[in-house]
Amino acid sequence: MSFPSCTSEKRLTHETSRSVLVVADIEINSMLFDHLLTTGWAVEYVASNEEALALLQTREFDLTITAAATPAKEDLKLLRQIRCVRPHTRMIILTREGTTQDVISALRERAFSYFSKPYSFETLSEMIRMAIEGPCWDDGIEVLSATPAWIRLLVRCDVGIAERMMQFFTEIADLPEEEKGHVAFVFREMLLNAMRHGAKFDPTQYVEISYLRARHAVACRVKDPGQGFSLSELYHAAVSNPITDPIRHLQFREASGLPPGGYGILLSRHLVDELIYNEQGNEVLLIKYLDDKFPEELS
């Protein structure tokens, strides 16, 4: 196949300040090219991981994107090789098929993000934008211990890191689509609450999270570094409303200058089977019971 020239005048204007290396295949070439070209970034395409490694040994790129046709294990090997010469390089891995163990390896190797098919082009585009336009990045997600059935991580208190974590979570969670959507929504709500209220989005602080996949249930634990809270004192949240006044929290939000909302915990309680807080209120456990076939890699 032929690849678009990286010397296109449209991409190499004086406004170009970012560079992207794409290991392209037929499936992603036109899709990514059409998107990246409109940004004004300098984009270069190669046909294989071997060509990418040879080029990266001589030149630095702000972002490398692998081809969807290559197995995740080959892309992880490429990332390890790149780290030897470009220790802080950002890589987004695209793959046709991936396992939970592959995602764990991507986290250990500090891949920026990981997508297996089918994936949303809108989500991929946003992740590419975050990787290119975000501040200087050096990890933000630390693996404490991990097996496909039990994963423990530290996540830095930053919104961008939280969004990266959620993409990894969608790849890790081997669940039916409806259940995955419910658990992902609640997990994201709890993670952002921990970062916002527990750590005040202090980037020097970390939230500890755990993911456990049992035979007929999945559990997620989120612990923040804050002093905690009491659910009964969350007057700005719908979960604290008395039965006789289901919208009382809106008055508190308006008085405090908060935008409409505050339904996260209340909705979360309807999407998972258990939502349990510890005594201090700085640790929460969500549980979703399942009636599906146990994943083969976990059996």
C-alpha positions in Angstrom: 0.0 0.0 0.0 1.1 3.6 -0.4 1.2 6.2 2.3 0.6 9.9 2.2 3.8 12.0 2.1 4.9 13.6 5.3 6.0 16.7 3.5 2.5 17.9 2.7 2.6 21.7 2.7 -0.7 21.8 4.7 0.9 19.9 7.6 4.3 21.6 7.6 3.2 25.2 8.2 4.8 27.5 10.8 1.9 26.6 13.1 2.9 22.9 13.3 4.3 22.2 16.7 3.4 18.5 17.2 4.5 15.3 15.4 2.7 12.0 15.1 4.1 8.7 13.9 1.4 6.3 12.7 2.0 2.6 12.0 -0.7 2.4 9.4 -2.7 -0.4 7.8 -5.6 -0.3 5.4 -8.2 -0.2 8.2 -6.9 2.9 10.0 -4.9 4.8 7.4 -7.6 7.0 5.9 -9.5 7.4 9.2 -6.6 8.7 11.1 -5.1 10.6 8.2 -8.3 12.6 7.7 -8.5 13.4 11.4 -4.9 14.3 12.0 -4.5 16.3 8.8 -7.1 18.8 10.0 -5.2 19.5 13.2 -2.1 21.0 11.6 0.1 18.4 13.2 3.0 16.9 11.3 2.1 13.3 10.6 4.3 10.5 9.2 3.2 7.0 8.3 5.2 3.8 8.2 4.0 0.3 7.3 5.4 -1.8 10.1 6.6 -1.8 13.7 10.1 -2.5 12.4 10.1 0.7 10.3 8.7 2.6 13.3 11.5 1.5 15.6 14.2 2.4 13.0 12.7 5.9 12.6 12.2 6.5 16.3 15.9 5.7 16.9 16.8 8.7 14.8 13.9 11.1 15.4 11.6 12.0 18.3 7.8 12.1 17.8 5.2 13.5 20.3 3.0 10.4 19.8 3.2 7.0 18.2 0.0 5.1 17.2 0.2 1.4 16.3 -1.7 -0.4 13.6 -4.9 -2.2 14.5 -3.8 -5.3 12.5 -0.8 -6.1 14.8 -1.3 -8.2 17.9 -1.0 -6.3 21.2 2.0 -8.3 22.2 4.0 -7.1 19.2 3.0 -3.5 20.0 4.1 -3.9 23.6 7.4 -5.3 22.4 7.8 -2.2 20.2 7.0 0.1 23.2 9.7 -1.6 25.3 12.2 -1.2 22.5 11.3 2.5 22.1 11.7 3.1 25.8 15.4 2.2 25.5 15.9 5.3 23.4 12.8 7.5 24.1 11.9 6.8 27.8 9.0 9.2 27.9 7.5 8.5 24.5 3.7 8.4 24.3 2.1 5.4 22.6 -1.6 4.6 21.8 -2.0 0.9 21.1 -4.7 -0.2 18.6 -5.3 -3.9 18.2 -7.9 -6.2 16.7 -8.0 -8.5 19.8 -6.7 -8.0 23.3 -6.8 -9.8 26.6 -7.0 -8.5 30.1 -3.4 -9.6 30.5 -2.4 -7.5 27.5 -4.1 -4.5 29.0 -2.2 -5.1 32.3 1.0 -5.3 30.3 0.2 -2.0 28.6 -0.3 -0.4 32.0 3.0 -1.8 33.3 4.8 -0.5 30.2 3.1 2.9 30.6 1.3 3.0 27.3 -0.7 6.2 27.0 -3.9 4.3 26.0 -5.1 1.0 24.6 -8.0 0.3 22.2 -9.2 -3.1 21.0 -11.9 -3.5 18.4 -14.6 -2.4 18.3 -13.8 1.0 19.6 -15.4 4.5 19.2 -13.7 6.8 16.7 -14.8 9.7 18.8 -13.2 8.3 21.9 -10.0 7.5 20.0 -9.9 11.0 18.5 -10.3 12.6 22.0 -7.5 10.4 23.4 -5.2 11.4 20.5 -5.9 15.0 21.2 -5.2 14.5 24.9 -1.9 12.8 24.2 -0.8 15.5 21.8 -2.1 18.7 23.5 -1.9 17.7 27.1 0.9 18.9 29.5 4.2 17.1 29.9 3.2 13.5 30.7 5.1 10.9 32.7 2.8 8.1 33.6 0.1 8.8 36.3 -1.1 5.2 36.6 1.0 2.9 38.7 0.4 -0.9 38.9 0.7 -2.1 42.5 -0.2 -5.7 41.7 -2.2 -7.3 38.9 -3.7 -10.5 37.7 -6.6 -10.7 35.2 -8.9 -11.4 38.2 -7.5 -8.8 40.7 -5.9 -5.5 39.8 -4.6 -2.8 42.2 -3.6 0.6 40.9 -2.6 4.1 42.0 -4.1 6.9 39.9 -2.8 10.4 40.0 -5.5 13.0 40.8 -5.9 14.6 37.4 -9.0 14.7 35.1 -7.0 13.7 32.1 -5.5 10.7 33.9 -9.0 9.7 35.0 -10.2 9.7 31.4 -7.2 7.5 30.4 -8.0 5.2 33.3 -11.6 4.8 32.1 -10.4 3.7 28.7 -8.1 1.1 30.3 -11.1 0.1 32.5 -13.3 -0.6 29.5 -10.6 -2.8 28.1 -10.0 -4.6 31.4 -13.7 -5.2 32.3 -14.7 -8.5 30.5 -18.4 -8.0 31.1 -21.6 -8.1 29.0 -22.1 -4.7 27.4 -25.0 -3.6 29.5 -23.3 -4.5 32.8 -20.0 -3.0 31.6 -21.8 0.3 30.9 -23.4 0.3 34.3 -20.2 -0.5 36.2 -18.1 1.9 34.1 -20.5 4.8 34.8 -20.4 4.1 38.6 -16.7 3.6 38.7 -16.1 6.8 36.8 -18.4 8.7 39.2 -16.6 7.3 42.2 -13.2 7.9 40.8 -13.9 11.6 39.9 -15.6 12.1 43.3 -12.5 10.8 45.0 -10.3 13.1 43.0 -12.5 16.1 43.4 -13.7 15.9 47.0 -11.0 13.7 48.5 -7.9 15.1 46.9 -9.2 18.5 45.6 -7.6 17.6 42.2 -4.1 17.9 43.8 -1.8 16.3 41.2 0.6 15.3 43.9 -2.1 13.0 45.4 -3.1 9.6 44.3 -6.3 7.6 44.5 -6.0 3.8 45.1 -8.3 1.6 43.1 -8.9 -2.1 42.9 -10.8 -4.2 40.3 -11.9 -7.8 41.2 -13.5 -10.2 38.8 -15.2 -13.1 40.5 -17.1 -15.9 38.9 -20.5 -14.3 39.3 -19.7 -10.7 40.4 -17.4 -7.8 39.8 -16.2 -5.4 42.4 -14.4 -2.0 42.3 -12.9 -0.3 45.3 -11.9 3.4 45.3 -9.9 5.0 48.2 -9.0 8.6 48.3 -6.4 10.5 50.4 -9.0 12.8 52.0 -10.6 13.0 55.4 -13.8 11.5 54.2 -17.5 12.6 54.5 -20.9 11.5 55.7 -23.6 10.8 53.1 -26.1 12.4 55.4 -24.2 15.7 55.2 -24.0 15.8 51.4 -26.8 18.4 51.1 -25.8 19.3 47.6 -26.4 15.7 46.4 -29.8 14.1 45.6 -28.9 11.1 47.7 -29.4 13.1 50.9 -32.8 14.4 50.0 -35.7 13.4 52.3 -38.5 11.4 50.7 -40.9 14.4 51.2 -38.5 16.8 49.3 -36.8 15.0 46.3 -35.3 18.2 44.9 -34.1 19.8 48.1 -30.4 19.5 47.0 -31.0 21.9 44.1 -31.6 24.8 46.6 -28.2 24.0 48.3 -26.4 23.8 44.9 -27.9 27.2 43.8 -26.9 28.8 47.1 -23.4 27.5 46.8 -23.0 28.5 43.2 -22.9 24.9 41.9 -24.4 24.0 38.5 -27.5 21.8 38.4 -26.8 18.1 39.0 -25.9 16.1 42.1 -27.5 12.9 41.0 -24.4 10.8 40.6 -24.5 8.7 43.8 -28.3 8.3 43.6 -28.1 7.0 40.1 -25.1 4.8 40.9 -27.1 3.0 43.6 -29.6 2.0 40.9 -27.0 0.8 38.4 -25.0 -1.6 40.7 -26.2 -4.0 43.4 -24.1 -2.7 46.3 -22.5 0.7 47.0 -20.8 0.5 50.3 -18.8 3.3 52.0 -16.4 2.9 54.9 -16.9 4.7 58.2 -14.7 7.7 57.3 -16.4 8.1 53.9 -13.0 8.1 52.0 -13.4 4.6 50.6 -16.2 3.0 48.6 -16.8 -0.5 47.3 -19.2 -1.1 44.4 -20.4 -4.6 43.5 -22.3 -5.9 40.5 -23.6 -9.4 40.5 -23.5 -11.3 37.2 -25.1 -14.2 35.5 -22.7 -14.8 32.6 -20.1 -17.3 31.5 -16.8 -16.8 33.5 -14.0 -15.5 31.2 -11.8 -18.3 30.0 -8.5 -16.5 30.9 -9.8 -16.1 34.6 -11.0 -19.7 35.1 
